[in-house]
Amino acid sequence: MPKELASSPPLITTELPGPNSARLIAEDERYTSPSYTRVYPLVVRRAQGAMIEDMDGNRFLDFTAGIAVCATGHCHPRVVQAIREQSERLLHMSGTDFYYQPQSDLARKLVQITPGNGPKRVFFTNSGAESVEAAFKLARYHTRRPHVIAFFGAFHGRTMGALSLTGSKTRQRAGFAPLVPEVSHVDFPDCYQCPRRTTNDSCCWKTFEQIEDDLFRRTVSPDEVAAFFVEPIQGEGGYIVPPHDFHVRLKRLAEQHGILFIADEV
């Protein structure tokens, strides 16, 4: 790929979408599932660094970065080289049938760099929703408890179990009931825009009153709760950063009752 794209400035040469992009969009809408919603009429032809070029030669500065997946930019030379070398050795793997050195190497590296001093294991998945589904099943299986607690504003995915935890928008859940039972939602603390419409910072700690006073005393005993599912920082909920010690206090509450603390940071 030409190196000049990464250092080229944004450039608009046609109306948007351009004629080539418009033709492909029309074809895509004819053959592709309407469940794929696109935010912009952008048809990407190539990308490098932080720059994207469409089918008509228009160039854009990419602020999405693959929803933060492209941390090294598009088509970083070292990433491209690693993919090229691996594709020449092996393209398909069956990790549930055989052993592969890259998989073991990556598992070891992830164990080394993730926080915590206790024993760790790695379970590889294809997506965030699949990761949440696996954690959901593991939490119930390990604890032998049925109930889980998630947060309003959370997005955990759209598969059935993950969707049951998702509490960001009604349109995510509409039409799919009944969802997985034994799921409760509580407020995620937001001291900037308090969900309880108060100006006192102490309202951020009303979450724990909801859990301990409302849920644990009136709805579900803590010894029936398998896990808390929580995003360290809510994304779809509005990029909400909770108070500094919120997760510490939630983890302490979980340990007090033998509840698993599951951080969805995908």
C-alpha positions in Angstrom: 0.0 0.0 0.0 1.4 3.5 -0.9 2.9 5.1 2.2 1.6 8.6 1.3 -2.0 8.0 2.5 -1.1 8.0 6.2 0.5 11.5 5.9 -2.0 12.9 3.4 -4.5 15.6 4.6 -8.3 15.1 4.4 -9.6 15.8 1.0 -13.1 16.0 -0.5 -13.3 15.8 -4.3 -16.9 14.8 -4.9 -20.3 15.1 -3.3 -20.8 12.6 -0.5 -21.3 9.8 -1.2 -19.5 10.0 -4.5 -20.8 8.1 -7.6 -18.7 5.0 -7.0 -19.6 4.8 -3.4 -23.3 5.4 -4.2 -23.4 2.5 -6.6 -21.8 0.1 -4.0 -24.2 1.3 -1.3 -27.2 0.6 -3.5 -25.8 -2.9 -4.2 -25.1 -3.5 -0.6 -28.6 -2.5 0.4 -30.0 -5.0 -2.1 -28.0 -8.0 -0.9 -27.0 -7.4 2.7 -29.2 -7.9 5.8 -31.0 -4.7 6.8 -29.9 -5.4 10.4 -26.6 -3.8 9.5 -27.1 -0.2 10.3 -24.5 2.3 9.0 -24.0 5.7 10.6 -22.3 7.2 7.5 -22.5 6.6 3.7 -18.8 5.9 3.6 -17.4 3.1 1.5 -13.8 2.4 2.5 -11.4 1.4 -0.2 -8.2 1.6 1.8 -6.8 3.0 5.0 -3.5 3.7 6.6 -2.6 5.2 9.9 -5.4 7.5 10.9 -6.6 8.2 7.3 -9.4 6.5 5.3 -9.9 6.8 1.5 -13.3 6.0 -0.1 -14.1 4.6 -3.5 -14.1 8.0 -5.0 -10.7 9.2 -3.7 -12.1 11.3 -0.8 -9.9 11.2 2.3 -11.1 11.3 5.9 -9.5 11.5 9.3 -10.7 8.4 11.1 -11.8 9.2 14.7 -13.6 5.8 15.1 -10.5 3.6 14.8 -12.6 0.5 14.5 -14.4 1.4 17.7 -10.9 1.7 19.3 -9.7 -1.6 18.0 -7.1 0.0 15.6 -4.9 1.3 18.4 -1.8 1.2 16.2 -3.6 2.8 13.3 -4.8 1.1 10.0 -2.3 -1.2 8.3 0.6 -0.7 10.7 3.6 -2.3 8.9 4.5 -4.6 11.8 0.9 -5.8 12.0 0.7 -6.3 8.2 4.0 -8.2 8.3 2.9 -10.5 11.1 -0.4 -11.3 9.2 1.6 -12.0 6.0 4.0 -14.4 7.8 1.3 -16.2 9.6 -0.9 -16.6 6.4 2.1 -18.3 4.7 2.3 -20.9 7.4 -1.3 -21.5 8.5 -4.6 -19.9 7.8 -7.1 -22.0 9.7 -6.9 -23.2 13.2 -9.1 -25.5 15.4 -8.3 -24.4 18.9 -10.7 -26.9 20.4 -9.1 -29.8 18.6 -5.4 -29.1 18.4 -2.6 -27.1 20.0 -1.0 -24.0 18.3 2.0 -22.1 19.5 0.7 -18.6 18.6 -2.4 -19.3 20.8 -0.3 -20.5 23.7 2.1 -17.6 23.3 -0.8 -15.1 23.3 -2.4 -16.7 26.3 0.8 -16.5 28.3 1.3 -12.8 27.3 -2.2 -11.9 28.3 -1.8 -13.6 31.7 1.5 -11.6 32.2 0.0 -8.2 31.4 -3.4 -8.3 33.0 -3.9 -7.0 36.5 -4.1 -9.2 39.6 -1.7 -11.5 41.4 -3.9 -14.6 41.5 -3.9 -17.5 39.1 -5.4 -16.6 35.7 -6.6 -18.5 32.6 -7.5 -17.2 29.1 -10.6 -18.2 27.1 -10.4 -17.0 23.5 -13.6 -15.7 21.8 -14.5 -14.0 18.6 -16.4 -11.0 19.9 -17.4 -9.0 23.0 -20.9 -10.6 23.0 -19.4 -14.0 22.9 -17.1 -13.1 25.8 -20.0 -12.0 27.8 -22.0 -15.1 27.0 -19.1 -17.2 28.2 -18.7 -15.2 31.4 -22.5 -15.4 32.0 -22.5 -19.2 31.7 -19.3 -19.6 33.7 -20.7 -17.4 36.5 -23.8 -19.5 36.9 -22.0 -22.8 36.5 -19.2 -21.9 39.0 -21.4 -20.4 41.7 -24.5 -22.6 41.2 -26.5 -19.4 41.6 -29.1 -18.1 39.1 -29.2 -14.3 39.4 -27.0 -11.6 37.9 -26.9 -7.9 38.4 -26.1 -5.4 35.6 -26.4 -1.6 35.2 -28.7 0.8 33.4 -26.9 2.3 30.5 -24.7 -0.8 29.9 -24.1 -2.4 26.6 -22.9 -6.0 26.7 -23.9 -7.2 23.3 -27.0 -8.4 21.3 -26.9 -12.1 21.6 -29.6 -13.4 23.9 -27.7 -13.6 27.2 -25.7 -10.4 26.6 -28.8 -8.6 25.4 -30.5 -9.5 28.7 -27.7 -7.7 30.5 -27.8 -4.7 28.1 -29.7 -1.7 29.6 -28.7 1.1 27.3 -31.7 1.6 24.9 -35.1 -0.1 24.6 -34.6 -0.5 20.9 -31.8 -3.0 21.6 -34.2 -5.3 23.4 -37.5 -4.6 21.6 -39.1 -7.7 19.9 -36.9 -10.3 21.6 -38.8 -11.1 24.8 -38.7 -13.1 26.8 -35.0 -12.6 27.5 -32.9 -14.6 29.9 -34.5 -14.5 33.3 -33.0 -13.7 36.7 -31.3 -10.4 35.6 -31.7 -7.2 37.6 -30.5 -3.7 36.7 -29.4 -0.8 38.9 -28.2 2.7 38.3 -24.6 3.2 37.2 -23.2 6.2 39.2 -22.9 9.3 37.1 -22.0 12.4 39.2 -22.0 14.6 36.1 -25.7 13.8 35.1 -27.1 12.0 38.2 -29.9 9.6 37.1 -31.8 10.6 40.3 -31.8 14.3 39.2 -30.0 15.6 42.3 -27.0 17.9 42.6 -25.5 16.2 45.6 -22.5 14.0 44.8 -23.7 11.6 47.4 -26.4 10.5 44.9 -23.7 8.6 43.1 -23.7 6.1 46.0 -27.4 5.5 45.8 -26.4 2.6 43.6 -25.3 0.6 46.6 -28.6 1.5 48.4 -30.4 0.0 45.4 -28.4 -3.1 45.6 -28.3 -3.7 49.3 -31.6 -2.2 50.4 -33.9 -2.7 47.4 -32.5 -5.9 45.7 -30.9 -7.8 48.6 -33.7 -7.1 51.1 -36.8 -7.1 48.9 -36.1 -9.0 45.6 -33.2 -11.4 45.6 -31.0 -12.7 48.4 -27.3 -12.1 47.9 -26.6 -15.8 48.2 -28.7 -16.3 45.0 -26.6 -13.7 43.0 -23.9 -15.2 40.8 -22.2 -12.1 39.5 -22.1 -8.3 38.9 -21.6 -7.4 35.2 -20.1 -3.9 34.9 -18.3 -1.8 32.4 -15.3 0.0 34.0 -16.3 3.0 31.9 -19.7 2.9 30.2 -19.5 3.3 26.5 -22.9 3.4 24.8 -24.4 4.6 28.0 -22.6 8.0 27.4 -18.9 7.4 28.2 -19.6 7.7 31.9 -16.6 7.6 34.2 -17.8 6.5 37.7 -16.4 7.8 41.0 -12.8 6.8 41.6 -13.5 4.2 44.3 -16.8 2.8 42.8 -15.4 -0.4 41.5 -13.3 -0.9 44.6 -16.5 -0.7 46.7 -18.4 -2.9 44.3 -15.7 -5.5 44.3 -15.7 -5.4 48.1 -19.4 -6.0 48.2 -19.1 -8.9 45.8 -16.4 -10.6 47.9 -18.5 -10.1 51.0 -21.3 -12.2 49.5 -19.3 -14.6 47.3 -20.5 -12.9 44.2 -18.3 -12.7 41.1 -17.1 -9.3 39.8 -17.1 -9.4 36.0 -15.6 -6.4 34.2 -16.8 -6.1 30.6 -13.8 -4.2 29.1 -13.8 -5.4 25.5 
